[in-house]
């Protein structure tokens, strides 16, 4: 699943589009869009986005997602809907 998400992102943050953020300040990280406890398994590619990080740094998309869950809900739901159209459920059973 992680390899698929990295392939899909092609080195760009899936929120802000930062290109190849693997420099001294930023790196691409995998972030669950919905917590694993909300949907059961956490290994579906439609529930994981490649976001710029690190998650602990203010100003990165991974930090924005993890520390603003209520205000990020609309973006998260739209991203999940978008990503679900890219995958055959038979290939990634829930």
C-alpha positions as CSV (number, residue, x, y, z in Angstrom):
1,X,0.0,0.0,0.0
2,X,2.8,2.5,0.9
3,X,4.5,1.8,-2.4
4,X,1.2,2.5,-4.3
5,X,0.6,5.8,-2.5
6,X,4.2,6.9,-3.2
7,X,3.7,6.0,-6.9
8,X,0.4,7.8,-7.1
9,X,1.9,11.0,-5.5
10,X,5.0,11.0,-7.8
11,X,7.1,12.9,-5.4
12,X,4.5,15.7,-4.7
13,X,2.4,16.5,-1.7
14,X,-1.1,15.5,-2.5
15,X,-2.5,18.6,-0.7
16,X,-0.3,21.6,-1.6
17,X,1.6,20.1,-4.5
18,X,5.0,20.8,-3.1
19,X,7.3,19.1,-5.5
20,X,9.9,16.6,-4.2
21,X,9.8,17.9,-0.6
22,X,12.7,15.6,0.5
23,X,15.1,18.4,1.4
24,X,16.5,19.4,4.8
25,X,13.2,21.0,5.9
26,X,10.5,18.8,4.4
27,X,9.9,15.2,3.5
28,X,7.0,13.3,2.0
29,X,5.1,11.3,4.6
30,X,2.1,8.9,4.5
31,X,-0.9,10.2,6.5
32,X,-4.1,8.4,7.2
33,X,-7.0,10.5,6.1
34,X,-9.4,8.8,8.5
35,X,-8.1,7.3,11.7
36,X,-7.7,3.5,11.6
37,X,-10.2,3.2,14.4
38,X,-12.9,4.9,12.3
39,X,-12.8,2.5,9.4
40,X,-11.2,-0.7,10.6
41,X,-8.1,-1.6,8.6
42,X,-5.7,1.2,7.7
43,X,-4.1,-0.3,4.6
44,X,-6.3,0.9,1.8
45,X,-4.6,3.4,-0.6
46,X,-7.7,5.5,-0.7
47,X,-7.4,6.3,3.0
48,X,-3.7,7.3,2.8
49,X,-2.3,10.5,1.3
50,X,1.3,11.5,0.7
51,X,1.7,14.8,2.5
52,X,4.6,17.1,3.1
53,X,6.0,16.7,6.6
54,X,7.4,16.2,9.1
55,X,4.1,15.9,10.9
56,X,5.6,17.7,14.0
57,X,6.5,20.8,12.0
58,X,3.9,23.6,11.9
59,X,3.3,24.7,8.3
60,X,3.4,21.2,6.8
61,X,0.3,19.5,5.3
62,X,0.7,16.4,7.6
63,X,0.7,18.7,10.6
64,X,-2.3,20.6,9.3
65,X,-4.2,17.4,8.8
66,X,-3.4,15.8,12.2
67,X,-3.9,18.9,14.3
68,X,-7.0,20.4,12.7
69,X,-9.3,17.3,12.3
70,X,-12.6,19.3,12.6
71,X,-11.6,22.0,10.1
72,X,-10.0,19.5,7.7
73,X,-13.0,17.2,7.5
74,X,-14.3,18.7,4.2
75,X,-10.9,18.4,2.5
76,X,-10.4,14.9,3.9
77,X,-13.8,13.6,2.7
78,X,-13.3,15.1,-0.8
79,X,-9.9,13.5,-1.0
80,X,-11.2,10.1,0.0
81,X,-14.0,10.4,-2.5
82,X,-11.5,11.3,-5.2
83,X,-9.1,8.5,-4.3
84,X,-11.9,5.9,-4.1
85,X,-12.5,6.5,-7.9
86,X,-9.0,5.4,-8.7
87,X,-9.1,1.9,-7.1
88,X,-11.1,-1.3,-7.7
89,X,-12.5,-2.4,-4.4
90,X,-11.8,-6.0,-5.4
91,X,-8.1,-5.2,-5.4
92,X,-8.2,-3.5,-2.0
93,X,-10.9,-5.2,0.1
94,X,-12.1,-3.4,3.2
